[in-house]
Amino acid sequence: MTTEDPTAWVVSKSQTDFGVCTDADDYFHPQEIHPPGASVTETYYFGFSIPEEKVFAFVYLWLHPNLNVLSGGVLLYQGRKRHFLAANYHNWLDFLSAPDHINRDNGTVTLPNGLVVKINKPFQEHELVFEDKQADTRFHVFQRAAMPAAVRGGNKHFEQNMKVEGELVLRGKRYRVECHSVRDRSWAEHRPEDSIPVPPYSWVTLGDENFAFNIGGFDDMSQYPDHPGISVPAKLFADGWVCRDGELTRIVSCTRKTVRDDDLIPLQHVVEATDKLGRQYTMQGTTVAGCPVGGWKNIVMQQTLMQWDVNGSRYWGESQDVHWHEFERLFRK
């Protein structure tokens, strides 16, 4: 167990103001900027999709700088999968020597499973390359900025809507990739592994070239009539923003209810939100593809590709729905 707040990393330091960062923050940081503790992490998340084919790609890098351990990999799925090992493709490595795989001069990360992540220009363009010849699976995509980075108030975490273009070959079938996806980046934050008795926490994103939306927060437990053993946080909404025609604005209030199947996989999110300018958003996201993500033994994260209706307009996006043990134990049928 740890003395650190096990949920602090999901909650923004400010829900009304944006933080600031520099180009250097898009690269792995030097050791000296990180606080002490084994749970301190630095992360990169990239996704992309072919919505009409119900295909989603999940790419993640996870550094524990004080341990010098790097984890990461690739998950590719089509439609709905009940286990990450049942995905169309899965290749994840947990225990790599960070200095052997991170080029500190240019930021390039090269994993032995075939994944290469390059920073061509910080906050402007990233290049993702992957190949597994035996599985006849590979991709080469560019992620280019479609909006400024939305930096959380603690100045250690941001999201950014990206235009993604390139090609995916999945088990021999070729796909053209042309979509939008919100990337996520964090550093110098404790992420304790404690198993905590809280509701599911969802990180929800969606958008296109003119509109992007992101919220993070816990489930509204009023949808569960009886929830003994679940400690409901005083604030369910943690953080959020909206970008409309290049203008970033904070989300200041939000509620989210989730319809789940018997395995607790999200089928639908229903969201009501208000931004700092008083604009309201009535939203409904419906799952078209999904797969659990492994890599952290005290949680399960349901990664889903969703079609969204926002005030009558249609968008594609995703949900990363995190469950800890107690919720699964009490509510899985």
C-alpha positions, 0 to 999 in steps of 0.5 A, a space after each residue: 500500500 502507499 501513503 499517496 492519494 490513489 485517485 489524485 492522478 485522475 483529478 485536475 488541479 483546476 477545473 476552470 483554468 488551463 495550465 502551460 507547457 513547453 516543447 520540452 514537455 513533449 519529450 521524456 523528462 530528465 530524471 531530476 524533475 520527477 518526485 521520489 517514489 516508485 509509482 511516479 510515471 510518464 506516459 504517452 497514449 495514441 489511438 486511431 480508428 477505421 470507424 466504418 470497419 469497427 477497427 481501433 488501434 491502442 498504442 501506449 508507452 508507460 515509463 516508471 522513471 525512478 525504476 528505469 522501467 519502460 512498458 508499452 505495446 500495441 492492441 488492435 481490435 475489430 468489433 467487440 472482444 471479451 479479452 485482450 488476448 482475443 483481440 485481432 492483435 495484441 503485443 504488450 511488454 511490461 519490463 523493459 530497461 528504459 535507457 535501452 529503448 529511449 533515445 534521449 537525443 531525439 525522443 524516439 522510442 523503439 520497442 523490441 516488439 516492433 513499435 517505433 514512436 517518433 516526435 517529428 515536431 513537438 506538439 505538431 507531428 508524431 509518427 507511429 511505425 509498427 511491424 510484425 511480419 509473422 502476424 502480417 500486421 503493421 501500420 505507419 501513421 502520422 498524427 498531426 495537431 488539429 488543436 492546441 494542447 489542452 493542459 491540465 491545471 497541474 502542468 503535468 498532463 495534457 490532451 490534444 486532438 490529432 488528425 491521423 493519416 496513414 495505413 494499417 495492415 491487420 492480419 493481411 487486410 489493408 486499411 486506409 487510416 484517416 480519422 481524428 483521435 485525442 492523444 494523452 500525455 502525462 509526467 511526474 505524477 504518482 499513479 499508485 497501484 492500490 485497489 480502491 473501492 470507487 465507481 468506474 472512472 471514464 476518460 471520454 474523447 471525440 471530435 473532428 477537424 472543427 470540434 473536439 471534446 474531452 471529459 474525465 470523471 466517475 460514474 454517477 452511482 445513482 443508477 445503481 440502487 444499492 452499492 455497499 462497499 463503494 466509496 463515492 467521491 465527493 466530486 464525480 467530475 474530474 476534468 474536461 474541455 471543449 475545442 470549437 473552431 480552434 478555441 479551447 474552453 473548460 468544461 465546468 460541470 458534467 454528469 455521466 451515466 453508463 449503460 453496461 452489459 452483464 460483463 460491465 462493458 459500456 454499451 452507452 454513455 449519456 452525458 450532460 455538460 456545460 462549458 465555462 461560456 455557459 454552452 450546454 452539451 447533451 451527448 450520447 455515445 454508443 459502443 460499436 467496438 471494444 476490448 479490455 486493456 491489460 497491463 495493470 493488474 489491479 484494474 481493468 480498462 474497457 477501451 471502446 470505439 463510440 459513435 457520438 451524438 452531440 446536440 444533434 451532430 455526429 462524431 466518432 470517439 472513444 471511452 476508456 472506462 476503468 474499473 477497480 476490483 470492488 466494483 467488479 466483484 459487486 456488480 459483475 453478473 
